[in-house]
Amino acid sequence: MTTPLRKMRVEKKLTISEVAIATKLDVGNLSRIERGIQVPSLETAEKLSQFFKGKITEMQILYPQRYMKAADTAA
């Protein structure tokens, strides 16, 4: 499953560790958010959106399934 958050990180050629350090988030939590397993807090979604300079919205981070295409959900 490719969430908008994961897609954005990969497009920017960043590792999950680099994003976690820059946003002061736990790598494990960030990984679970990227995989759609964990729902982030609004504060975390805002941090991530700001980190990516608004190219991904808080809504895309909070509700990734609404923004995913069928190809993104294929396992």
PDB file with SEQRES, HELIX, SHEET and CRYST1 records, atoms N, CA, C and O in Angstrom:
SEQRES   1 A   75  MET THR THR PRO LEU ARG LYS MET ARG VAL GLU LYS LYS          
SEQRES   2 A   75  LEU THR ILE SER GLU VAL ALA ILE ALA THR LYS LEU ASP          
SEQRES   3 A   75  VAL GLY ASN LEU SER ARG ILE GLU ARG GLY ILE GLN VAL          
SEQRES   4 A   75  PRO SER LEU GLU THR ALA GLU LYS LEU SER GLN PHE PHE          
SEQRES   5 A   75  LYS GLY LYS ILE THR GLU MET GLN ILE LEU TYR PRO GLN          
SEQRES   6 A   75  ARG TYR MET LYS ALA ALA ASP THR ALA ALA                      
HELIX    1 AA1 PRO A    4  GLU A   11  1                                   8    
HELIX    2 AA2 ILE A   16  THR A   23  1                                   8    
HELIX    3 AA3 VAL A   27  GLU A   34  1                                   8    
HELIX    4 AA4 LEU A   42  PHE A   51  1                                  10    
HELIX    5 AA5 GLU A   58  LEU A   62  1                                   5    
HELIX    6 AA6 PRO A   64  TYR A   67  5                                   4    
HELIX    7 AA7 ALA A   70  THR A   73  1                                   4    
CRYST1    1.000    1.000    1.000  90.00  90.00  90.00 P 1           1          
ATOM      1  N   MET A   1       0.848  -1.180   0.000  1.00  0.00           N  
ATOM      2  CA  MET A   1       0.000   0.000   0.000  1.00  0.00           C  
ATOM      3  C   MET A   1       0.892   1.242   0.000  1.00  0.00           C  
ATOM      4  O   MET A   1       1.800   1.379   0.820  1.00  0.00           O  
ATOM      5  N   THR A   2       0.609   2.133  -0.935  1.00  0.00           N  
ATOM      6  CA  THR A   2       1.383   3.365  -1.037  1.00  0.00           C  
ATOM      7  C   THR A   2       0.498   4.547  -0.662  1.00  0.00           C  
ATOM      8  O   THR A   2      -0.347   4.980  -1.445  1.00  0.00           O  
ATOM      9  N   THR A   3       0.701   5.056   0.530  1.00  0.00           N  
ATOM     10  CA  THR A   3      -0.056   6.212   0.991  1.00  0.00           C  
ATOM     11  C   THR A   3       0.532   7.477   0.368  1.00  0.00           C  
ATOM     12  O   THR A   3       1.678   7.471  -0.082  1.00  0.00           O  
ATOM     13  N   PRO A   4      -0.242   8.559   0.337  1.00  0.00           N  
ATOM     14  CA  PRO A   4       0.298   9.815  -0.187  1.00  0.00           C  
ATOM     15  C   PRO A   4       1.571  10.261   0.549  1.00  0.00           C  
ATOM     16  O   PRO A   4       2.472  10.836  -0.061  1.00  0.00           O  
ATOM     17  N   LEU A   5       1.639   9.997   1.850  1.00  0.00           N  
ATOM     18  CA  LEU A   5       2.822  10.373   2.621  1.00  0.00           C  
ATOM     19  C   LEU A   5       4.050   9.606   2.148  1.00  0.00           C  
ATOM     20  O   LEU A   5       5.107  10.200   1.932  1.00  0.00           O  
ATOM     21  N   ARG A   6       3.921   8.306   1.987  1.00  0.00           N  
ATOM     22  CA  ARG A   6       5.053   7.501   1.520  1.00  0.00           C  
ATOM     23  C   ARG A   6       5.454   7.918   0.109  1.00  0.00           C  
ATOM     24  O   ARG A   6       6.641   8.029  -0.199  1.00  0.00           O  
ATOM     25  N   LYS A   7       4.462   8.146  -0.743  1.00  0.00           N  
ATOM     26  CA  LYS A   7       4.737   8.555  -2.118  1.00  0.00           C  
ATOM     27  C   LYS A   7       5.531   9.864  -2.131  1.00  0.00           C  
ATOM     28  O   LYS A   7       6.487  10.005  -2.894  1.00  0.00           O  
ATOM     29  N   MET A   8       5.138  10.811  -1.295  1.00  0.00           N  
ATOM     30  CA  MET A   8       5.825  12.104  -1.217  1.00  0.00           C  
ATOM     31  C   MET A   8       7.266  11.930  -0.747  1.00  0.00           C  
ATOM     32  O   MET A   8       8.185  12.528  -1.307  1.00  0.00           O  
ATOM     33  N   ARG A   9       7.457  11.112   0.279  1.00  0.00           N  
ATOM     34  CA  ARG A   9       8.813  10.897   0.805  1.00  0.00           C  
ATOM     35  C   ARG A   9       9.712  10.264  -0.248  1.00  0.00           C  
ATOM     36  O   ARG A   9      10.857  10.681  -0.421  1.00  0.00           O  
ATOM     37  N   VAL A  10       9.203   9.267  -0.948  1.00  0.00           N  
ATOM     38  CA  VAL A  10       9.996   8.577  -1.973  1.00  0.00           C  
ATOM     39  C   VAL A  10      10.312   9.523  -3.128  1.00  0.00           C  
ATOM     40  O   VAL A  10      11.430   9.520  -3.642  1.00  0.00           O  
ATOM     41  N   GLU A  11       9.331  10.335  -3.540  1.00  0.00           N  
ATOM     42  CA  GLU A  11       9.564  11.308  -4.617  1.00  0.00           C  
ATOM     43  C   GLU A  11      10.673  12.286  -4.256  1.00  0.00           C  
ATOM     44  O   GLU A  11      11.446  12.703  -5.118  1.00  0.00           O  
ATOM     45  N   LYS A  12      10.746  12.650  -2.984  1.00  0.00           N  
ATOM     46  CA  LYS A  12      11.774  13.592  -2.516  1.00  0.00           C  
ATOM     47  C   LYS A  12      13.110  12.893  -2.216  1.00  0.00           C  
ATOM     48  O   LYS A  12      14.082  13.528  -1.807  1.00  0.00           O  
ATOM     49  N   LYS A  13      13.133  11.567  -2.430  1.00  0.00           N  
ATOM     50  CA  LYS A  13      14.347  10.765  -2.213  1.00  0.00           C  
ATOM     51  C   LYS A  13      14.888  10.893  -0.777  1.00  0.00           C  
ATOM     52  O   LYS A  13      16.089  11.043  -0.552  1.00  0.00           O  
ATOM     53  N   LEU A  14      13.961  10.828   0.172  1.00  0.00           N  
ATOM     54  CA  LEU A  14      14.316  10.899   1.584  1.00  0.00           C  
ATOM     55  C   LEU A  14      14.088   9.546   2.234  1.00  0.00           C  
ATOM     56  O   LEU A  14      13.184   8.803   1.853  1.00  0.00           O  
ATOM     57  N   THR A  15      14.917   9.237   3.218  1.00  0.00           N  
ATOM     58  CA  THR A  15      14.692   8.019   3.992  1.00  0.00           C  
ATOM     59  C   THR A  15      13.683   8.342   5.094  1.00  0.00           C  
ATOM     60  O   THR A  15      13.468   9.502   5.446  1.00  0.00           O  
ATOM     61  N   ILE A  16      13.084   7.300   5.617  1.00  0.00           N  
ATOM     62  CA  ILE A  16      12.128   7.500   6.703  1.00  0.00           C  
ATOM     63  C   ILE A  16      12.842   8.078   7.932  1.00  0.00           C  
ATOM     64  O   ILE A  16      12.255   8.853   8.687  1.00  0.00           O  
ATOM     65  N   SER A  17      14.096   7.702   8.125  1.00  0.00           N  
ATOM     66  CA  SER A  17      14.883   8.228   9.250  1.00  0.00           C  
ATOM     67  C   SER A  17      15.134   9.723   9.094  1.00  0.00           C  
ATOM     68  O   SER A  17      15.069  10.470  10.070  1.00  0.00           O  
ATOM     69  N   GLU A  18      15.416  10.158   7.883  1.00  0.00           N  
ATOM     70  CA  GLU A  18      15.665  11.587   7.652  1.00  0.00           C  
ATOM     71  C   GLU A  18      14.417  12.415   7.975  1.00  0.00           C  
ATOM     72  O   GLU A  18      14.514  13.474   8.594  1.00  0.00           O  
ATOM     73  N   VAL A  19      13.262  11.933   7.560  1.00  0.00           N  
ATOM     74  CA  VAL A  19      12.011  12.653   7.839  1.00  0.00           C  
ATOM     75  C   VAL A  19      11.726  12.622   9.343  1.00  0.00           C  
ATOM     76  O   VAL A  19      11.319  13.632   9.918  1.00  0.00           O  
ATOM     77  N   ALA A  20      11.935  11.483   9.970  1.00  0.00           N  
ATOM     78  CA  ALA A  20      11.686  11.360  11.411  1.00  0.00           C  
ATOM     79  C   ALA A  20      12.564  12.321  12.209  1.00  0.00           C  
ATOM     80  O   ALA A  20      12.087  12.984  13.130  1.00  0.00           O  
ATOM     81  N   ILE A  21      13.822  12.395  11.860  1.00  0.00           N  
ATOM     82  CA  ILE A  21      14.748  13.290  12.577  1.00  0.00           C  
ATOM     83  C   ILE A  21      14.346  14.749  12.355  1.00  0.00           C  
ATOM     84  O   ILE A  21      14.302  15.534  13.302  1.00  0.00           O  
ATOM     85  N   ALA A  22      14.055  15.107  11.112  1.00  0.00           N  
ATOM     86  CA  ALA A  22      13.712  16.494  10.785  1.00  0.00           C  
ATOM     87  C   ALA A  22      12.410  16.944  11.452  1.00  0.00           C  
ATOM     88  O   ALA A  22      12.255  18.118  11.789  1.00  0.00           O  
ATOM     89  N   THR A  23      11.486  16.017  11.639  1.00  0.00           N  
ATOM     90  CA  THR A  23      10.189  16.369  12.238  1.00  0.00           C  
ATOM     91  C   THR A  23      10.097  15.997  13.715  1.00  0.00           C  
ATOM     92  O   THR A  23       9.078  16.237  14.362  1.00  0.00           O  
ATOM     93  N   LYS A  24      11.162  15.416  14.236  1.00  0.00           N  
ATOM     94  CA  LYS A  24      11.225  14.989  15.638  1.00  0.00           C  
ATOM     95  C   LYS A  24      10.127  13.978  15.963  1.00  0.00           C  
ATOM     96  O   LYS A  24       9.493  14.044  17.016  1.00  0.00           O  
ATOM     97  N   LEU A  25       9.916  13.035  15.028  1.00  0.00           N  
ATOM     98  CA  LEU A  25       8.943  11.964  15.227  1.00  0.00           C  
ATOM     99  C   LEU A  25       9.680  10.643  15.371  1.00  0.00           C  
ATOM    100  O   LEU A  25      10.796  10.484  14.877  1.00  0.00           O  
ATOM    101  N   ASP A  26       9.052   9.710  16.042  1.00  0.00           N  
ATOM    102  CA  ASP A  26       9.616   8.381  16.192  1.00  0.00           C  
ATOM    103  C   ASP A  26       9.562   7.647  14.851  1.00  0.00           C  
ATOM    104  O   ASP A  26       8.539   7.668  14.167  1.00  0.00           O  
ATOM    105  N   VAL A  27      10.667   6.999  14.482  1.00  0.00           N  
ATOM    106  CA  VAL A  27      10.754   6.283  13.206  1.00  0.00           C  
ATOM    107  C   VAL A  27       9.666   5.213  13.103  1.00  0.00           C  
ATOM    108  O   VAL A  27       9.037   5.076  12.054  1.00  0.00           O  
ATOM    109  N   GLY A  28       9.440   4.465  14.161  1.00  0.00           N  
ATOM    110  CA  GLY A  28       8.430   3.414  14.157  1.00  0.00           C  
ATOM    111  C   GLY A  28       7.032   3.967  13.940  1.00  0.00           C  
ATOM    112  O   GLY A  28       6.255   3.419  13.158  1.00  0.00           O  
ATOM    113  N   ASN A  29       6.712   5.056  14.634  1.00  0.00           N  
ATOM    114  CA  ASN A  29       5.401   5.683  14.458  1.00  0.00           C  
ATOM    115  C   ASN A  29       5.233   6.208  13.039  1.00  0.00           C  
ATOM    116  O   ASN A  29       4.180   6.038  12.426  1.00  0.00           O  
ATOM    117  N   LEU A  30       6.279   6.847  12.522  1.00  0.00           N  
ATOM    118  CA  LEU A  30       6.225   7.379  11.170  1.00  0.00           C  
ATOM    119  C   LEU A  30       6.030   6.252  10.153  1.00  0.00           C  
ATOM    120  O   LEU A  30       5.273   6.400   9.193  1.00  0.00           O  
ATOM    121  N   SER A  31       6.701   5.152  10.365  1.00  0.00           N  
ATOM    122  CA  SER A  31       6.557   3.994   9.484  1.00  0.00           C  
ATOM    123  C   SER A  31       5.119   3.482   9.499  1.00  0.00           C  
ATOM    124  O   SER A  31       4.555   3.182   8.446  1.00  0.00           O  
ATOM    125  N   ARG A  32       4.531   3.381  10.677  1.00  0.00           N  
ATOM    126  CA  ARG A  32       3.147   2.903  10.784  1.00  0.00           C  
ATOM    127  C   ARG A  32       2.167   3.889  10.146  1.00  0.00           C  
ATOM    128  O   ARG A  32       1.175   3.477   9.544  1.00  0.00           O  
ATOM    129  N   ILE A  33       2.439   5.175  10.275  1.00  0.00           N  
ATOM    130  CA  ILE A  33       1.598   6.191   9.637  1.00  0.00           C  
ATOM    131  C   ILE A  33       1.698   6.049   8.120  1.00  0.00           C  
ATOM    132  O   ILE A  33       0.686   6.085   7.420  1.00  0.00           O  
ATOM    133  N   GLU A  34       2.914   5.887   7.621  1.00  0.00           N  
ATOM    134  CA  GLU A  34       3.124   5.721   6.179  1.00  0.00           C  
ATOM    135  C   GLU A  34       2.412   4.496   5.622  1.00  0.00           C  
ATOM    136  O   GLU A  34       1.919   4.519   4.494  1.00  0.00           O  
ATOM    137  N   ARG A  35       2.359   3.442   6.399  1.00  0.00           N  
ATOM    138  CA  ARG A  35       1.730   2.200   5.936  1.00  0.00           C  
ATOM    139  C   ARG A  35       0.226   2.202   6.158  1.00  0.00           C  
ATOM    140  O   ARG A  35      -0.453   1.249   5.778  1.00  0.00           O  
ATOM    141  N   GLY A  36      -0.304   3.252   6.766  1.00  0.00           N  
ATOM    142  CA  GLY A  36      -1.740   3.347   6.984  1.00  0.00           C  
ATOM    143  C   GLY A  36      -2.228   2.516   8.155  1.00  0.00           C  
ATOM    144  O   GLY A  36      -3.427   2.273   8.289  1.00  0.00           O  
ATOM    145  N   ILE A  37      -1.311   2.079   9.003  1.00  0.00           N  
ATOM    146  CA  ILE A  37      -1.656   1.253  10.161  1.00  0.00           C  
ATOM    147  C   ILE A  37      -2.024   2.127  11.356  1.00  0.00           C  
ATOM    148  O   ILE A  37      -2.866   1.753  12.173  1.00  0.00           O  
ATOM    149  N   GLN A  38      -1.390   3.284  11.451  1.00  0.00           N  
ATOM    150  CA  GLN A  38      -1.597   4.191  12.589  1.00  0.00           C  
ATOM    151  C   GLN A  38      -2.119   5.526  12.080  1.00  0.00           C  
ATOM    152  O   GLN A  38      -1.633   6.053  11.080  1.00  0.00           O  
ATOM    153  N   VAL A  39      -3.098   6.060  12.766  1.00  0.00           N  
ATOM    154  CA  VAL A  39      -3.632   7.381  12.433  1.00  0.00           C  
ATOM    155  C   VAL A  39      -2.871   8.409  13.262  1.00  0.00           C  
ATOM    156  O   VAL A  39      -2.826   8.313  14.489  1.00  0.00           O  
ATOM    157  N   PRO A  40      -2.275   9.387  12.596  1.00  0.00           N  
ATOM    158  CA  PRO A  40      -1.504  10.384  13.341  1.00  0.00           C  
ATOM    159  C   PRO A  40      -2.406  11.398  14.033  1.00  0.00           C  
ATOM    160  O   PRO A  40      -3.580  11.540  13.692  1.00  0.00           O  
ATOM    161  N   SER A  41      -1.845  12.090  14.998  1.00  0.00           N  
ATOM    162  CA  SER A  41      -2.564  13.209  15.613  1.00  0.00           C  
ATOM    163  C   SER A  41      -2.575  14.363  14.609  1.00  0.00           C  
ATOM    164  O   SER A  41      -1.797  14.374  13.656  1.00  0.00           O  
ATOM    165  N   LEU A  42      -3.451  15.317  14.829  1.00  0.00           N  
ATOM    166  CA  LEU A  42      -3.500  16.496  13.964  1.00  0.00           C  
ATOM    167  C   LEU A  42      -2.159  17.232  14.014  1.00  0.00           C  
ATOM    168  O   LEU A  42      -1.674  17.721  12.994  1.00  0.00           O  
ATOM    169  N   GLU A  43      -1.574  17.305  15.193  1.00  0.00           N  
ATOM    170  CA  GLU A  43      -0.276  17.973  15.359  1.00  0.00           C  
ATOM    171  C   GLU A  43       0.798  17.296  14.499  1.00  0.00           C  
ATOM    172  O   GLU A  43       1.594  17.977  13.853  1.00  0.00           O  
ATOM    173  N   THR A  44       0.822  15.978  14.489  1.00  0.00           N  
ATOM    174  CA  THR A  44       1.795  15.235  13.694  1.00  0.00           C  
ATOM    175  C   THR A  44       1.543  15.455  12.206  1.00  0.00           C  
ATOM    176  O   THR A  44       2.489  15.641  11.440  1.00  0.00           O  
ATOM    177  N   ALA A  45       0.296  15.435  11.797  1.00  0.00           N  
ATOM    178  CA  ALA A  45      -0.048  15.675  10.390  1.00  0.00           C  
ATOM    179  C   ALA A  45       0.400  17.070   9.962  1.00  0.00           C  
ATOM    180  O   ALA A  45       0.909  17.250   8.856  1.00  0.00           O  
ATOM    181  N   GLU A  46       0.212  18.051  10.835  1.00  0.00           N  
ATOM    182  CA  GLU A  46       0.641  19.419  10.535  1.00  0.00           C  
ATOM    183  C   GLU A  46       2.154  19.509  10.400  1.00  0.00           C  
ATOM    184  O   GLU A  46       2.659  20.170   9.492  1.00  0.00           O  
ATOM    185  N   LYS A  47       2.883  18.849  11.298  1.00  0.00           N  
ATOM    186  CA  LYS A  47       4.351  18.830  11.229  1.00  0.00           C  
ATOM    187  C   LYS A  47       4.821  18.271   9.895  1.00  0.00           C  
ATOM    188  O   LYS A  47       5.702  18.833   9.244  1.00  0.00           O  
ATOM    189  N   LEU A  48       4.215  17.154   9.499  1.00  0.00           N  
ATOM    190  CA  LEU A  48       4.616  16.502   8.252  1.00  0.00           C  
ATOM    191  C   LEU A  48       4.269  17.360   7.041  1.00  0.00           C  
ATOM    192  O   LEU A  48       5.062  17.464   6.105  1.00  0.00           O  
ATOM    193  N   SER A  49       3.101  17.968   7.053  1.00  0.00           N  
ATOM    194  CA  SER A  49       2.711  18.842   5.955  1.00  0.00           C  
ATOM    195  C   SER A  49       3.660  20.034   5.847  1.00  0.00           C  
ATOM    196  O   SER A  49       4.062  20.411   4.746  1.00  0.00           O  
ATOM    197  N   GLN A  50       4.013  20.616   6.970  1.00  0.00           N  
ATOM    198  CA  GLN A  50       4.947  21.743   6.974  1.00  0.00           C  
ATOM    199  C   GLN A  50       6.327  21.317   6.492  1.00  0.00           C  
ATOM    200  O   GLN A  50       6.989  22.057   5.765  1.00  0.00           O  
ATOM    201  N   PHE A  51       6.761  20.126   6.896  1.00  0.00           N  
ATOM    202  CA  PHE A  51       8.059  19.624   6.461  1.00  0.00           C  
ATOM    203  C   PHE A  51       8.119  19.522   4.939  1.00  0.00           C  
ATOM    204  O   PHE A  51       9.135  19.849   4.326  1.00  0.00           O  
ATOM    205  N   PHE A  52       7.021  19.066   4.337  1.00  0.00           N  
ATOM    206  CA  PHE A  52       6.966  18.920   2.883  1.00  0.00           C  
ATOM    207  C   PHE A  52       6.444  20.192   2.206  1.00  0.00           C  
ATOM    208  O   PHE A  52       6.006  20.157   1.057  1.00  0.00           O  
ATOM    209  N   LYS A  53       6.496  21.305   2.925  1.00  0.00           N  
ATOM    210  CA  LYS A  53       6.143  22.631   2.419  1.00  0.00           C  
ATOM    211  C   LYS A  53       4.748  22.687   1.783  1.00  0.00           C  
ATOM    212  O   LYS A  53       4.535  23.359   0.774  1.00  0.00           O  
ATOM    213  N   GLY A  54       3.812  21.969   2.393  1.00  0.00           N  
ATOM    214  CA  GLY A  54       2.430  22.012   1.956  1.00  0.00           C  
ATOM    215  C   GLY A  54       2.118  21.230   0.685  1.00  0.00           C  
ATOM    216  O   GLY A  54       0.996  21.288   0.182  1.00  0.00           O  
ATOM    217  N   LYS A  55       3.106  20.498   0.159  1.00  0.00           N  
ATOM    218  CA  LYS A  55       2.869  19.705  -1.058  1.00  0.00           C  
ATOM    219  C   LYS A  55       2.019  18.474  -0.758  1.00  0.00           C  
ATOM    220  O   LYS A  55       1.536  17.804  -1.671  1.00  0.00           O  
ATOM    221  N   ILE A  56       1.843  18.185   0.518  1.00  0.00           N  
ATOM    222  CA  ILE A  56       0.913  17.166   0.980  1.00  0.00           C  
ATOM    223  C   ILE A  56       0.124  17.812   2.120  1.00  0.00           C  
ATOM    224  O   ILE A  56       0.695  18.484   2.979  1.00  0.00           O  
ATOM    225  N   THR A  57      -1.175  17.603   2.118  1.00  0.00           N  
ATOM    226  CA  THR A  57      -2.020  18.268   3.120  1.00  0.00           C  
ATOM    227  C   THR A  57      -2.209  17.399   4.363  1.00  0.00           C  
ATOM    228  O   THR A  57      -1.950  16.196   4.352  1.00  0.00           O  
ATOM    229  N   GLU A  58      -2.666  18.043   5.425  1.00  0.00           N  
ATOM    230  CA  GLU A  58      -2.976  17.309   6.645  1.00  0.00           C  
ATOM    231  C   GLU A  58      -4.051  16.261   6.368  1.00  0.00           C  
ATOM    232  O   GLU A  58      -3.998  15.158   6.913  1.00  0.00           O  
ATOM    233  N   MET A  59      -5.017  16.597   5.531  1.00  0.00           N  
ATOM    234  CA  MET A  59      -6.092  15.657   5.198  1.00  0.00           C  
ATOM    235  C   MET A  59      -5.544  14.416   4.505  1.00  0.00           C  
ATOM    236  O   MET A  59      -5.995  13.305   4.786  1.00  0.00           O  
ATOM    237  N   GLN A  60      -4.588  14.585   3.612  1.00  0.00           N  
ATOM    238  CA  GLN A  60      -3.989  13.440   2.925  1.00  0.00           C  
ATOM    239  C   GLN A  60      -3.251  12.538   3.908  1.00  0.00           C  
ATOM    240  O   GLN A  60      -3.199  11.322   3.723  1.00  0.00           O  
ATOM    241  N   ILE A  61      -2.689  13.124   4.938  1.00  0.00           N  
ATOM    242  CA  ILE A  61      -1.953  12.360   5.943  1.00  0.00           C  
ATOM    243  C   ILE A  61      -2.922  11.688   6.918  1.00  0.00           C  
ATOM    244  O   ILE A  61      -2.722  10.534   7.296  1.00  0.00           O  
ATOM    245  N   LEU A  62      -3.961  12.402   7.320  1.00  0.00           N  
ATOM    246  CA  LEU A  62      -4.935  11.861   8.270  1.00  0.00           C  
ATOM    247  C   LEU A  62      -5.841  10.799   7.651  1.00  0.00           C  
ATOM    248  O   LEU A  62      -6.206   9.829   8.316  1.00  0.00           O  
ATOM    249  N   TYR A  63      -6.201  10.977   6.397  1.00  0.00           N  
ATOM    250  CA  TYR A  63      -7.139  10.070   5.716  1.00  0.00           C  
ATOM    251  C   TYR A  63      -6.552   9.585   4.389  1.00  0.00           C  
ATOM    252  O   TYR A  63      -7.105   9.879   3.329  1.00  0.00           O  
ATOM    253  N   PRO A  64      -5.448   8.851   4.434  1.00  0.00           N  
ATOM    254  CA  PRO A  64      -4.762   8.472   3.183  1.00  0.00           C  
ATOM    255  C   PRO A  64      -5.619   7.655   2.232  1.00  0.00           C  
ATOM    256  O   PRO A  64      -5.468   7.774   1.016  1.00  0.00           O  
ATOM    257  N   GLN A  65      -6.514   6.829   2.757  1.00  0.00           N  
ATOM    258  CA  GLN A  65      -7.319   5.966   1.888  1.00  0.00           C  
ATOM    259  C   GLN A  65      -8.209   6.772   0.942  1.00  0.00           C  
ATOM    260  O   GLN A  65      -8.556   6.290  -0.137  1.00  0.00           O  
ATOM    261  N   ARG A  66      -8.574   7.968   1.324  1.00  0.00           N  
ATOM    262  CA  ARG A  66      -9.406   8.817   0.462  1.00  0.00           C  
ATOM    263  C   ARG A  66      -8.641   9.350  -0.744  1.00  0.00           C  
ATOM    264  O   ARG A  66      -9.247   9.764  -1.733  1.00  0.00           O  
ATOM    265  N   TYR A  67      -7.317   9.340  -0.665  1.00  0.00           N  
ATOM    266  CA  TYR A  67      -6.489   9.935  -1.707  1.00  0.00           C  
ATOM    267  C   TYR A  67      -5.677   8.909  -2.491  1.00  0.00           C  
ATOM    268  O   TYR A  67      -4.826   9.268  -3.306  1.00  0.00           O  
ATOM    269  N   MET A  68      -5.943   7.654  -2.243  1.00  0.00           N  
ATOM    270  CA  MET A  68      -5.175   6.595  -2.897  1.00  0.00           C  
ATOM    271  C   MET A  68      -5.940   6.053  -4.091  1.00  0.00           C  
ATOM    272  O   MET A  68      -7.160   5.892  -4.053  1.00  0.00           O  
ATOM    273  N   LYS A  69      -5.197   5.776  -5.147  1.00  0.00           N  
ATOM    274  CA  LYS A  69      -5.773   5.146  -6.328  1.00  0.00           C  
ATOM    275  C   LYS A  69      -5.811   3.637  -6.110  1.00  0.00           C  
ATOM    276  O   LYS A  69      -5.147   3.128  -5.207  1.00  0.00           O  
ATOM    277  N   ALA A  70      -6.567   2.927  -6.913  1.00  0.00           N  
ATOM    278  CA  ALA A  70      -6.674   1.466  -6.791  1.00  0.00           C  
ATOM    279  C   ALA A  70      -5.306   0.801  -6.891  1.00  0.00           C  
ATOM    280  O   ALA A  70      -5.048  -0.169  -6.177  1.00  0.00           O  
ATOM    281  N   ALA A  71      -4.432   1.290  -7.745  1.00  0.00           N  
ATOM    282  CA  ALA A  71      -3.097   0.717  -7.904  1.00  0.00           C  
ATOM    283  C   ALA A  71      -2.265   0.871  -6.628  1.00  0.00           C  
ATOM    284  O   ALA A  71      -1.402   0.040  -6.344  1.00  0.00           O  
ATOM    285  N   ASP A  72      -2.522   1.933  -5.861  1.00  0.00           N  
ATOM    286  CA  ASP A  72      -1.783   2.180  -4.625  1.00  0.00           C  
ATOM    287  C   ASP A  72      -2.165   1.208  -3.515  1.00  0.00           C  
ATOM    288  O   ASP A  72      -1.370   0.956  -2.609  1.00  0.00           O  
ATOM    289  N   THR A  73      -3.370   0.664  -3.581  1.00  0.00           N  
ATOM    290  CA  THR A  73      -3.833  -0.204  -2.519  1.00  0.00           C  
ATOM    291  C   THR A  73      -3.511  -1.672  -2.765  1.00  0.00           C  
ATOM    292  O   THR A  73      -3.693  -2.498  -1.870  1.00  0.00           O  
ATOM    293  N   ALA A  74      -3.041  -2.011  -3.953  1.00  0.00           N  
ATOM    294  CA  ALA A  74      -2.685  -3.389  -4.269  1.00  0.00           C  
ATOM    295  C   ALA A  74      -1.486  -3.826  -3.429  1.00  0.00           C  
ATOM    296  O   ALA A  74      -0.510  -3.086  -3.299  1.00  0.00           O  
ATOM    297  N   ALA A  75      -1.561  -5.004  -2.870  1.00  0.00           N  
ATOM    298  CA  ALA A  75      -0.476  -5.477  -1.999  1.00  0.00           C  
ATOM    299  C   ALA A  75       0.667  -6.040  -2.790  1.00  0.00           C  
ATOM    300  O   ALA A  75       1.660  -6.481  -2.212  1.00  0.00           O  
TER     301      ALA A  75                                                      
END                                                                             
